[in-house]
Amino acid sequence: MKLKLHTLPDVPLEAEKITPAVINKLSIKEIENLKVFHGNRETNLADFFSVSKGSQDILEVEGDMHRIKYLGAKMSSGEMRINGDVGAHLASGMTGGHIIVNGNASDWIAPEMSGGFLHITGNGGHCIGSSYRGSAKGISGGEIIIEGSVKNELGHGMSNAIIVIGGNCGDFTGVNMNSGTILTFGEMGIRTGAGMKRGTIICINDLEILPTFTYNCEYAPVYLKLLFKYLKNKTKIKVSDNYINGFFHRWSGDAVEMNRGELLVYCH
Amino acid sequence: MRIKNTEIVDTYAEAFSMWSSKVIITGENDYWALGAARAMTGMATSIIGCKCEAGIDLKLSPEETPDGRPGYSILVFTMDKESLRTRLIERIGQCVMTCPTTACFNGFDSEETVNVGGALRYFGDGFQISKKINGNRFWRIPVFDGEFLISEKFGIKKSVGGGNFYILGNSSKVCLDACYDAVKAMKKVENIIMPFPKGVVRSGSKVGSKYKALVASTNHAYCPTIKGFVKDSAIPDSVHICYEIVIDGVDEEAVTKAMKIGINTAARDGVIQITAGNFGGKLGQYKIYLKDLIE
């Protein structure tokens, strides 16, 4: 199926029903009559989207959707291709499947994600893959690849997942991280890894390291060779052979927590 | 039946159902990867005395390995699943984890798995780190040169062990040359190993012995030095030497393919006869007939 935005909503439109599992089993008429909330008013999907037959297995969504929230929410399988910018809460609670966004993403992307694959070709906002306020645990699985840059609090409280950022990161990347991996190719903001318990933050560029981290050594982690090769095969992110064959400084922290997290910083 | 001037006996190789696992060993360079691969497959010629049969399947280029470094694929065979897990833990723990720069990955895409890295991780004494890539969990265990990286689970498959054929020659040189050429050709077949030294056995065995404590003893029917007085000798008059090549494979197809290549390569002037070992069909689950292997 193919959905095309024809009317930009005045206020955010909560479109959690736009997932392959819901859309692909309905007729065009049924999709047009799906109820969504425009602000606090219930309306039909057809008031904003035109629906047409598209690829049988892939749900395609097109348009400037920076005011459309919850696209792909609770998605468990299938593939969704989005051409255009997307609003907050994309892939909220996602457990499986594949979402590709050819555009930029807003704040609070993939909260409570536990599986699946999210690929954004543009930039992202604040709190991507983060825990909601008041929750100690962020995303608990899956993979998020963002080719551009992101803002603050990437992977706040995350566990197990992999987040890869092709560009720059804002402040507090991996704050309160429980486990998992964040790989960044651009510049870092301040206080990276603050309060992290376990987990890995890999930085290709030098960064300001908190005094509660301790330096260990310079080495070539085989795990990174595996990860870089995997990314090279699966994404369009350019991974230099220098990184694959290079050495990394290993820092342990955060000492204010369990001190079992690590910062791996590429040796230039 | 003949291939060139070599008689092919109308018999079959009796092979057994075994369990196997494929282990990918990588290293900083070929020197270290091969060192670990050789150590891991050492003293693993026969289930009878080694608890497993193991060998190097293929040399892998950096493009073919998970971490982009040179490596080797190893096959390990046992009679049951639980002992396969034990052998993998022992051999990877003692021979791969100990070898500088190496890492160890699951080589089978199989539903049935055994937990190996998940057991060896305890060597990390609490400092180990787990990582998941593409749904597969790996363990990073701190060691003197950095970290030993290992897959948590290794796939296992029901496989075929004990495919074999005997090469009977009229001279040592001809018979050794035939073995050398056959093994060299068979090594190109994927998913098989020939676990004996350089792929060849000179002490082929039979089940049982006159000594009650032994489960196996020399297959006297193929020992040339006693053929004159042994009533059931199977060696033709013109034969003075005999060797056996044993093949374990991931499936019957791989074993059959290797045997076919081996037999057709070994056949030549001076190789009087090629035959195969069996137990009358009473022990093994597979019968591989030599008549089906003639090109």
Interface residues (C-beta under 8 A of the other chain):
Chain A: G141 N160 I162 S179 T181 R198 T200 Y219 A220 P221 V222 Y223 K225 L226 L227 F228 K229 Y230 K234 I244 R260 E262
Chain B: T26 P66 D67 G68 R69 A103 I129 S130 K131 K132 I133 N134 F138 R140 D145 G146 E147 L149
